């Protein structure tokens, strides 16, 4: 099992990572963050992406879909933003968020690494 700090470091080790956050989507608060900067405010990203996750969950409920969100991908001109809600019991109500430089990141590998990080994360 990995701690929050270890998991954030592993997220930042993904090729092209610009910032990484573990977020409580009930409150929109970041439990931990690494990276970011003046062009990527991770606190704002945490709060904003909370609304994305909540909207998708409401839509799934409205459609009566009995499934889970594996991840949400937002593709920008220069970045990928990947949101991965945690599915384990200890991670209920949380999601991983990583912003990636589109020119340096391998999206398939990043998604695979996030899954591995989620499986080891113990909060």
C-alpha atoms as an extended CHARMM CRD file, in Angstrom:
* protein
*
       123  EXT
         1         1  UNK       CA              0.0000000000        0.0000000000        0.0000000000  PROA      1               0.0000000000
         2         2  UNK       CA              1.1980000000        3.4940000000       -0.8290000000  PROA      2               0.0000000000
         3         3  UNK       CA              0.6550000000        6.7330000000        1.0430000000  PROA      3               0.0000000000
         4         4  UNK       CA             -0.8090000000        9.8860000000       -0.4330000000  PROA      4               0.0000000000
         5         5  UNK       CA              2.6410000000       11.4830000000       -0.7820000000  PROA      5               0.0000000000
         6         6  UNK       CA              4.1010000000        8.4300000000       -2.5200000000  PROA      6               0.0000000000
         7         7  UNK       CA              1.1300000000        8.2700000000       -4.8900000000  PROA      7               0.0000000000
         8         8  UNK       CA              1.4810000000       11.9500000000       -5.8130000000  PROA      8               0.0000000000
         9         9  UNK       CA              5.1830000000       11.4440000000       -6.5400000000  PROA      9               0.0000000000
        10        10  UNK       CA              4.3420000000        8.4350000000       -8.7230000000  PROA      10              0.0000000000
        11        11  UNK       CA              1.7690000000       10.5220000000      -10.6020000000  PROA      11              0.0000000000
        12        12  UNK       CA              4.3690000000       13.2380000000      -11.2020000000  PROA      12              0.0000000000
        13        13  UNK       CA              6.7610000000       10.5670000000      -12.5120000000  PROA      13              0.0000000000
        14        14  UNK       CA              4.3850000000        9.8970000000      -15.4400000000  PROA      14              0.0000000000
        15        15  UNK       CA              6.0050000000       11.2490000000      -18.6130000000  PROA      15              0.0000000000
        16        16  UNK       CA              4.7700000000       14.7580000000      -19.3040000000  PROA      16              0.0000000000
        17        17  UNK       CA              3.1490000000       15.2980000000      -15.8790000000  PROA      17              0.0000000000
        18        18  UNK       CA              2.5760000000       18.9770000000      -15.1000000000  PROA      18              0.0000000000
        19        19  UNK       CA              0.5720000000       18.5950000000      -11.9110000000  PROA      19              0.0000000000
        20        20  UNK       CA             -1.0990000000       15.9110000000       -9.8210000000  PROA      20              0.0000000000
        21        21  UNK       CA             -3.8480000000       16.0800000000       -7.1950000000  PROA      21              0.0000000000
        22        22  UNK       CA             -5.8750000000       13.7240000000       -5.0240000000  PROA      22              0.0000000000
        23        23  UNK       CA             -9.3040000000       15.3250000000       -4.5680000000  PROA      23              0.0000000000
        24        24  UNK       CA            -12.3280000000       14.7860000000       -2.3230000000  PROA      24              0.0000000000
        25        25  UNK       CA            -15.2030000000       15.3210000000       -4.7570000000  PROA      25              0.0000000000
        26        26  UNK       CA            -17.7510000000       15.7930000000       -1.9800000000  PROA      26              0.0000000000
        27        27  UNK       CA            -16.0370000000       19.0120000000       -0.9100000000  PROA      27              0.0000000000
        28        28  UNK       CA            -13.8610000000       19.8590000000       -3.9150000000  PROA      28              0.0000000000
        29        29  UNK       CA            -10.8250000000       20.0610000000       -1.6340000000  PROA      29              0.0000000000
        30        30  UNK       CA             -7.4010000000       18.8230000000       -2.6590000000  PROA      30              0.0000000000
        31        31  UNK       CA             -6.0790000000       16.3170000000       -0.1130000000  PROA      31              0.0000000000
        32        32  UNK       CA             -2.6310000000       16.6200000000       -1.6360000000  PROA      32              0.0000000000
        33        33  UNK       CA             -1.0270000000       18.1570000000       -4.7020000000  PROA      33              0.0000000000
        34        34  UNK       CA              2.3300000000       18.2990000000       -6.4880000000  PROA      34              0.0000000000
        35        35  UNK       CA              3.4530000000       20.3650000000       -9.4390000000  PROA      35              0.0000000000
        36        36  UNK       CA              1.3280000000       23.0120000000      -11.0370000000  PROA      36              0.0000000000
        37        37  UNK       CA              2.4940000000       26.6140000000      -11.0120000000  PROA      37              0.0000000000
        38        38  UNK       CA              1.3510000000       30.0160000000      -12.2040000000  PROA      38              0.0000000000
        39        39  UNK       CA             -0.1940000000       28.5180000000      -15.3510000000  PROA      39              0.0000000000
        40        40  UNK       CA             -1.8210000000       25.5690000000      -13.5590000000  PROA      40              0.0000000000
        41        41  UNK       CA             -3.4420000000       26.3370000000      -10.1940000000  PROA      41              0.0000000000
        42        42  UNK       CA             -4.0970000000       22.8870000000       -8.7680000000  PROA      42              0.0000000000
        43        43  UNK       CA             -6.5630000000       24.1520000000       -6.1350000000  PROA      43              0.0000000000
        44        44  UNK       CA             -8.7640000000       25.6530000000       -8.8560000000  PROA      44              0.0000000000
        45        45  UNK       CA             -8.3250000000       22.5080000000      -10.9600000000  PROA      45              0.0000000000
        46        46  UNK       CA             -9.4150000000       20.3400000000       -8.0070000000  PROA      46              0.0000000000
        47        47  UNK       CA            -12.5570000000       22.3890000000       -7.4010000000  PROA      47              0.0000000000
        48        48  UNK       CA            -13.4490000000       22.6620000000      -11.0990000000  PROA      48              0.0000000000
        49        49  UNK       CA            -12.9220000000       19.0010000000      -11.8700000000  PROA      49              0.0000000000
        50        50  UNK       CA            -15.0800000000       18.1140000000       -8.8780000000  PROA      50              0.0000000000
        51        51  UNK       CA            -17.9710000000       19.6370000000      -10.8190000000  PROA      51              0.0000000000
        52        52  UNK       CA            -17.0650000000       17.4970000000      -13.8480000000  PROA      52              0.0000000000
        53        53  UNK       CA            -17.1480000000       14.2990000000      -11.7710000000  PROA      53              0.0000000000
        54        54  UNK       CA            -20.4020000000       15.2370000000      -10.0270000000  PROA      54              0.0000000000
        55        55  UNK       CA            -22.0750000000       16.1200000000      -13.3500000000  PROA      55              0.0000000000
        56        56  UNK       CA            -21.0840000000       12.7970000000      -14.8930000000  PROA      56              0.0000000000
        57        57  UNK       CA            -22.3200000000       10.8700000000      -11.8570000000  PROA      57              0.0000000000
        58        58  UNK       CA            -25.6750000000       12.7180000000      -11.9600000000  PROA      58              0.0000000000
        59        59  UNK       CA            -25.9750000000       11.9310000000      -15.6670000000  PROA      59              0.0000000000
        60        60  UNK       CA            -25.2420000000        8.2620000000      -15.0520000000  PROA      60              0.0000000000
        61        61  UNK       CA            -27.9020000000        8.2120000000      -12.3260000000  PROA      61              0.0000000000
        62        62  UNK       CA            -30.4290000000        9.8950000000      -14.6490000000  PROA      62              0.0000000000
        63        63  UNK       CA            -29.6850000000        7.3060000000      -17.3180000000  PROA      63              0.0000000000
        64        64  UNK       CA            -29.8860000000        4.5490000000      -14.6740000000  PROA      64              0.0000000000
        65        65  UNK       CA            -26.4620000000        3.2780000000      -15.7060000000  PROA      65              0.0000000000
        66        66  UNK       CA            -25.2100000000        0.7680000000      -13.1660000000  PROA      66              0.0000000000
        67        67  UNK       CA            -21.5380000000        1.1530000000      -13.9590000000  PROA      67              0.0000000000
        68        68  UNK       CA            -18.4460000000        2.9760000000      -12.7420000000  PROA      68              0.0000000000
        69        69  UNK       CA            -16.4290000000        5.7820000000      -14.2710000000  PROA      69              0.0000000000
        70        70  UNK       CA            -12.9990000000        4.4120000000      -15.0880000000  PROA      70              0.0000000000
        71        71  UNK       CA            -11.6260000000        7.7830000000      -16.0860000000  PROA      71              0.0000000000
        72        72  UNK       CA            -12.5370000000       11.0680000000      -17.7250000000  PROA      72              0.0000000000
        73        73  UNK       CA            -10.2540000000       12.5510000000      -20.3660000000  PROA      73              0.0000000000
        74        74  UNK       CA            -10.2410000000       16.2140000000      -21.3050000000  PROA      74              0.0000000000
        75        75  UNK       CA             -8.1070000000       16.9670000000      -24.3500000000  PROA      75              0.0000000000
        76        76  UNK       CA             -6.8360000000       20.5210000000      -24.7400000000  PROA      76              0.0000000000
        77        77  UNK       CA             -4.6380000000       21.9080000000      -27.5000000000  PROA      77              0.0000000000
        78        78  UNK       CA             -1.4570000000       21.4370000000      -25.4620000000  PROA      78              0.0000000000
        79        79  UNK       CA             -2.5080000000       19.2560000000      -22.5270000000  PROA      79              0.0000000000
        80        80  UNK       CA             -4.3740000000       16.1490000000      -21.4640000000  PROA      80              0.0000000000
        81        81  UNK       CA             -6.2850000000       16.2440000000      -18.1840000000  PROA      81              0.0000000000
        82        82  UNK       CA             -7.1010000000       12.8000000000      -16.7780000000  PROA      82              0.0000000000
        83        83  UNK       CA             -9.5420000000       12.2970000000      -13.9050000000  PROA      83              0.0000000000
        84        84  UNK       CA             -9.7610000000        8.8550000000      -12.2870000000  PROA      84              0.0000000000
        85        85  UNK       CA            -12.3830000000        8.3470000000       -9.5440000000  PROA      85              0.0000000000
        86        86  UNK       CA            -11.1880000000        5.8450000000       -6.9540000000  PROA      86              0.0000000000
        87        87  UNK       CA            -13.2700000000        2.7070000000       -6.7730000000  PROA      87              0.0000000000
        88        88  UNK       CA            -11.8570000000        0.9700000000       -3.6930000000  PROA      88              0.0000000000
        89        89  UNK       CA            -13.5620000000        1.2250000000       -0.3200000000  PROA      89              0.0000000000
        90        90  UNK       CA            -10.8280000000        3.4080000000        1.1690000000  PROA      90              0.0000000000
        91        91  UNK       CA            -11.0340000000        5.7960000000       -1.7810000000  PROA      91              0.0000000000
        92        92  UNK       CA            -14.7840000000        6.3480000000       -2.0180000000  PROA      92              0.0000000000
        93        93  UNK       CA            -15.4860000000        9.9960000000       -2.7750000000  PROA      93              0.0000000000
        94        94  UNK       CA            -11.9850000000       10.6750000000       -4.0830000000  PROA      94              0.0000000000
        95        95  UNK       CA            -10.4070000000       11.0400000000       -7.5000000000  PROA      95              0.0000000000
        96        96  UNK       CA             -6.9330000000       11.2930000000       -8.9660000000  PROA      96              0.0000000000
        97        97  UNK       CA             -6.2670000000       14.1660000000      -11.3440000000  PROA      97              0.0000000000
        98        98  UNK       CA             -3.1920000000       14.6120000000      -13.4860000000  PROA      98              0.0000000000
        99        99  UNK       CA             -2.4510000000       17.2730000000      -16.0930000000  PROA      99              0.0000000000
       100       100  UNK       CA             -0.0620000000       16.1670000000      -18.8310000000  PROA      100             0.0000000000
       101       101  UNK       CA              1.9140000000       17.9700000000      -21.5060000000  PROA      101             0.0000000000
       102       102  UNK       CA              0.3900000000       16.6140000000      -24.6930000000  PROA      102             0.0000000000
       103       103  UNK       CA              3.7090000000       16.6690000000      -26.5960000000  PROA      103             0.0000000000
       104       104  UNK       CA              5.5400000000       14.5700000000      -23.9910000000  PROA      104             0.0000000000
       105       105  UNK       CA              2.8480000000       12.2620000000      -22.6190000000  PROA      105             0.0000000000
       106       106  UNK       CA              1.8030000000        8.8180000000      -23.7360000000  PROA      106             0.0000000000
       107       107  UNK       CA             -1.9040000000        8.8270000000      -22.9210000000  PROA      107             0.0000000000
       108       108  UNK       CA             -2.3680000000        5.0490000000      -22.8700000000  PROA      108             0.0000000000
       109       109  UNK       CA              0.6120000000        4.5920000000      -20.5750000000  PROA      109             0.0000000000
       110       110  UNK       CA             -0.5470000000        7.4470000000      -18.3150000000  PROA      110             0.0000000000
       111       111  UNK       CA             -3.9830000000        5.8340000000      -17.9150000000  PROA      111             0.0000000000
       112       112  UNK       CA             -2.3250000000        2.4950000000      -17.1380000000  PROA      112             0.0000000000
       113       113  UNK       CA             -0.0530000000        4.1060000000      -14.5200000000  PROA      113             0.0000000000
       114       114  UNK       CA             -3.0030000000        5.8750000000      -12.8590000000  PROA      114             0.0000000000
       115       115  UNK       CA             -4.7830000000        2.5310000000      -12.5330000000  PROA      115             0.0000000000
       116       116  UNK       CA             -1.6900000000        1.0240000000      -10.8880000000  PROA      116             0.0000000000
       117       117  UNK       CA             -1.3370000000        4.0060000000       -8.5450000000  PROA      117             0.0000000000
       118       118  UNK       CA             -5.0080000000        3.7540000000       -7.5790000000  PROA      118             0.0000000000
       119       119  UNK       CA             -4.6490000000        0.0680000000       -6.7550000000  PROA      119             0.0000000000
       120       120  UNK       CA             -1.7790000000        0.7600000000       -4.3380000000  PROA      120             0.0000000000
       121       121  UNK       CA             -3.1410000000        3.9550000000       -2.7590000000  PROA      121             0.0000000000
       122       122  UNK       CA             -4.2430000000        3.6420000000        0.8580000000  PROA      122             0.0000000000
       123       123  UNK       CA             -5.9660000000        6.6490000000        2.4230000000  PROA      123             0.0000000000
